Amino acid sequence: MPAAIPGIHHVTAIGSDPRRNLEFYTETLGLRLVKRSVNQDDVSVYHLFYGDHGGSPGTSMTFFPYPDARQGQVGTGQASAVAFLIPEGAVEFWTERLTDAGVDAERHERFGDTVVSFEDPDGLPLELVARADAPAGDPPEGSVPDEHAIRGFFGVTLSLATAGPTEEVLRAMGYSRTDEGGSRRRYESSGDLGYVVDILEEPQAPRGQPGAGTVHHVAFQTTADEQSEWRDVLSGQGLRPTEIIDRKWFESVYVREHGGVLFEFATEEPGYTVDEELEELGERLVLPEWLEDRRGEIEAGLPDLSTEFNSR
């Protein structure tokens, strides 16, 4: 058996207006644009990566912002909320910051933690979870003071019509149930970031529909040495994983788990600095070498995207 999954590597969602997406995640949330590339399966659309200063695994929220995307519907078979980790003393700062930015934010308690719930401009459900044990991390330089900055992921919520088979997959990945209340069950791994997966079993809820404001997939951290082993584990769970796919900044295996959520198993290396200097991350369009001969065509098909509000 491979080593237990420590937590989330990245989460990828679907957006609409790329400039609005960039402004919200860099200016309002204070994340850094750490990679500006294209969806390797559809080069007509950007792939924007946000994270801490270096885009460390466990901090990277990424988007496919389709300018003409239809509005999605959050529902079962999806990751229905993405939660970021903030220091315990940062709740008031974020409540005021979001309100000042015109974002409706709701503060509540869950399993002993203070949670600030809100939506991004496309309606994607987001949360800030305040914890005393939030790591210091490597916050971006920008408009959010280091002491209040988002540290990375806390976790995700999966909405499922039937939870049992997905829970078996999580246990095979090394997650353990640590709490439950109502229809919510909490599973945790051993990492410092992105270590929580909450499951909401909602048999009467509508099925999610892909589109702007929905999560495309949740990626979990693994190592290159264990990719093949994870394919075997997933196959043993009755799933059909893809072959290992080179994504330039990590290698990936994809699988749609029993409840319909698309999981990715992404390697921690080589990371976002494999083709850009640390201080230059996100400043230009970067393409993997197998797309370089199409650069002119690709750039001509993309909307203008200023990085004037990229927090670094």
C-alpha positions in Angstrom: 0.0 0.0 0.0 1.2 3.5 -0.7 1.6 6.1 2.1 -1.7 7.7 3.2 -2.7 10.8 1.3 -1.7 13.9 3.4 -4.3 16.2 1.9 -5.4 18.2 -1.0 -2.9 19.3 -3.7 -5.2 21.7 -5.6 -8.9 22.3 -6.4 -10.0 23.3 -9.9 -13.2 25.1 -10.6 -15.0 26.6 -13.5 -15.4 30.4 -13.8 -16.6 32.9 -16.4 -14.9 36.3 -16.8 -11.2 35.7 -16.4 -10.3 39.3 -15.4 -13.0 39.3 -12.7 -11.8 36.0 -11.5 -8.2 37.2 -11.3 -9.2 40.4 -9.5 -11.3 38.6 -6.9 -8.7 35.9 -6.0 -5.7 38.2 -6.0 -7.1 41.5 -4.7 -10.0 40.4 -2.5 -8.7 37.1 -1.2 -5.0 38.1 -1.4 -3.7 35.0 -3.1 -0.9 35.2 -5.7 -1.3 34.3 -9.4 1.4 31.6 -9.5 0.8 30.2 -13.0 -1.0 31.6 -16.1 -1.4 28.9 -18.6 -4.2 27.2 -20.6 -6.5 24.2 -20.1 -4.3 21.5 -21.7 -7.5 19.7 -22.9 -9.1 22.9 -24.3 -6.4 25.5 -25.2 -9.0 28.1 -26.0 -9.4 28.9 -22.3 -7.0 30.0 -19.6 -5.9 27.9 -16.7 -5.2 30.3 -13.8 -3.5 29.0 -10.6 -3.6 30.9 -7.3 -1.8 30.1 -4.1 0.7 31.1 -1.5 3.9 32.9 -2.5 5.4 29.8 -4.2 2.2 27.9 -5.1 2.9 25.2 -2.6 0.9 22.0 -2.8 -2.1 22.4 -0.5 -2.5 26.1 -1.4 -3.4 26.2 -5.1 -6.9 27.1 -6.2 -7.2 26.9 -10.0 -9.7 27.9 -12.6 -10.9 27.4 -16.1 -12.6 30.8 -16.7 -14.8 30.4 -19.8 -16.0 33.9 -20.8 -19.3 32.4 -22.2 -19.7 29.7 -19.5 -23.3 28.9 -18.5 -24.1 29.1 -14.8 -23.7 25.8 -13.1 -25.8 24.3 -10.3 -24.2 23.2 -7.1 -25.6 19.8 -6.1 -24.9 16.1 -5.5 -22.0 14.5 -7.3 -19.8 17.6 -6.7 -17.5 19.2 -4.3 -20.1 21.7 -3.1 -17.8 24.0 -1.0 -14.1 24.8 -0.8 -12.7 25.8 2.6 -9.5 27.8 3.2 -7.6 27.9 6.4 -7.1 31.2 8.3 -5.5 32.0 11.7 -7.9 31.9 14.6 -7.6 35.7 15.2 -8.4 36.6 11.6 -12.2 36.2 11.6 -13.1 39.9 12.2 -10.6 41.0 9.6 -12.1 38.8 7.0 -15.7 39.5 7.9 -15.0 43.2 7.5 -12.9 42.8 4.4 -15.5 40.8 2.5 -18.3 43.2 3.6 -16.3 46.1 2.4 -15.8 44.4 -1.0 -19.6 43.9 -1.3 -19.4 40.2 -0.6 -22.2 38.7 1.6 -20.5 36.7 4.4 -22.1 34.6 7.0 -20.3 33.6 10.2 -21.3 30.4 12.0 -19.8 27.5 14.0 -19.1 23.9 12.8 -17.5 21.2 14.9 -16.0 23.8 17.2 -14.5 26.0 14.5 -15.6 29.5 13.4 -16.5 29.4 9.7 -17.1 32.4 7.4 -19.2 31.3 4.4 -19.5 33.4 1.2 -19.4 33.0 -2.6 -17.1 34.1 -5.3 -18.4 36.3 -8.2 -19.6 33.2 -10.1 -21.4 31.8 -7.1 -18.8 29.2 -6.1 -19.4 28.4 -2.4 -16.3 29.3 -0.3 -15.5 29.1 3.4 -12.8 30.5 5.7 -12.2 28.2 8.6 -10.3 29.7 11.6 -8.0 27.4 13.5 -5.4 28.1 16.3 -3.1 25.5 14.7 -3.0 27.2 11.2 0.6 27.0 10.0 2.6 30.2 9.4 2.9 29.2 5.8 4.4 31.4 3.0 1.8 34.2 2.4 1.9 36.3 -0.7 3.0 39.9 -0.5 0.0 42.1 -1.1 -3.0 43.8 0.5 -3.6 41.2 3.2 -1.3 41.3 6.2 0.6 38.1 6.8 -1.0 37.6 10.2 -4.5 37.4 8.6 -3.6 35.8 5.2 -5.1 32.6 3.9 -2.7 29.8 4.6 -4.0 27.3 2.1 -6.8 24.8 2.0 -8.7 23.5 5.1 -10.7 21.1 3.0 -13.7 20.5 0.8 -17.3 19.4 1.2 -18.6 16.6 -1.0 -22.3 16.5 -1.6 -23.5 12.9 -2.4 -26.7 11.1 -2.9 -25.2 8.0 -1.3 -22.1 8.4 0.8 -21.0 4.8 1.7 -18.9 3.9 -1.4 -17.2 7.3 -1.3 -16.3 6.8 2.3 -14.7 3.5 1.5 -12.5 5.2 -1.1 -11.5 7.9 1.5 -10.6 5.2 4.0 -8.5 3.5 1.4 -6.8 6.9 0.9 -5.9 7.0 4.6 -8.7 9.3 5.8 -10.4 8.6 9.1 -13.8 9.7 10.3 -13.3 12.2 13.2 -16.7 13.8 13.7 -20.3 13.9 12.5 -23.4 15.9 13.0 -26.7 15.8 11.1 -26.0 14.8 7.5 -22.3 15.9 7.7 -19.5 13.5 8.4 -15.9 14.6 8.7 -12.9 12.8 7.5 -9.3 13.9 8.2 -5.9 13.0 7.0 -2.5 13.7 8.6 -1.3 16.8 6.6 -1.1 20.4 7.7 -3.1 21.8 4.8 -6.2 20.5 3.0 -6.6 17.6 5.4 -10.4 17.7 5.8 -13.0 16.1 3.6 -16.6 16.6 4.8 -19.3 14.5 3.3 -22.9 15.7 3.1 -25.3 12.8 2.3 -28.2 14.4 0.6 -30.4 11.8 -1.2 -33.1 14.3 -1.9 -30.9 17.1 -3.2 -30.8 18.0 -6.9 -27.9 16.6 -9.0 -25.2 19.2 -9.6 -24.8 20.6 -13.1 -21.4 21.7 -14.3 -20.8 25.3 -15.2 -19.6 28.6 -13.8 -19.5 28.5 -10.0 -18.9 24.8 -9.6 -15.9 22.7 -8.8 -14.4 20.7 -11.7 -12.2 18.4 -9.7 -10.4 17.9 -6.4 -6.8 16.9 -6.5 -5.0 15.1 -3.7 -1.3 15.0 -3.0 0.9 12.0 -3.8 4.4 11.3 -5.0 5.7 10.2 -8.4 7.0 6.9 -6.9 3.5 6.0 -5.7 1.4 7.0 -8.7 1.2 3.5 -10.1 0.3 2.1 -6.7 -2.5 4.5 -6.4 -3.9 3.4 -9.7 -3.9 -0.1 -8.3 -5.7 1.0 -5.1 -8.3 2.8 -7.1 -8.9 -0.1 -9.4 -9.3 -2.3 -6.3 -12.1 0.0 -5.2 -14.0 -0.8 -8.4 -13.0 2.5 -10.1 -11.4 3.2 -13.5 -8.4 5.5 -13.1 -6.7 7.1 -16.1 -3.2 6.4 -17.1 -0.6 8.8 -15.6 -0.8 12.1 -17.4 2.1 14.6 -17.6 0.7 18.1 -16.7 4.2 19.7 -16.7 4.0 21.0 -13.0 2.8 17.6 -11.7 1.8 14.2 -13.0 -1.8 13.2 -12.6 -4.2 10.3 -12.4 -7.9 11.0 -12.7 -10.8 9.0 -11.5 -14.5 9.6 -11.0 -15.4 8.1 -7.7 -18.6 6.3 -7.0 -20.6 9.4 -6.0 -19.7 11.2 -9.2 -16.9 13.6 -7.9 -13.9 13.8 -10.1 -10.7 13.1 -8.1 -7.2 13.7 -9.2 -4.0 12.3 -7.7 -1.3 14.9 -8.4 2.4 14.7 -7.6 4.0 17.2 -5.3 6.9 17.7 -7.8 8.2 19.3 -9.8 6.1 22.3 -8.9 5.4 25.7 -10.5 9.0 26.9 -10.5 10.1 24.3 -13.0 9.6 26.8 -15.8 9.6 30.2 -14.1 11.6 31.9 -11.5 9.9 32.2 -8.1 9.6 36.0 -8.3 8.2 35.9 -11.8 5.5 33.4 -11.3 2.2 34.3 -13.1 3.6 37.2 -15.0 3.4 35.7 -18.5 1.5 33.0 -20.4 3.4 29.7 -19.8 2.8 26.7 -22.0 4.2 23.2 -21.7 6.7 22.4 -24.3 4.3 20.2 -26.3 2.1 23.3 -26.9 4.9 25.8 -27.7 4.6 25.4 -31.4 1.0 26.6 -31.2 1.8 29.6 -29.1 0.8 32.2 -31.7 -2.6 30.5 -32.4 -3.3 30.0 -28.6 -2.4 33.6 -27.7 -4.6 35.0 -30.5 -7.6 33.0 -29.2 -7.3 34.2 -25.6 -8.9 37.3 -24.1 -6.6 40.1 -22.8 -5.7 39.4 -19.2 -3.9 42.2 -17.3 -2.0 41.1 -14.2 -2.0 44.6 -12.8 -3.8 43.4 -9.7 -1.7 40.3 -9.2 -0.7 40.4 -5.5 2.9 39.3 -5.1 
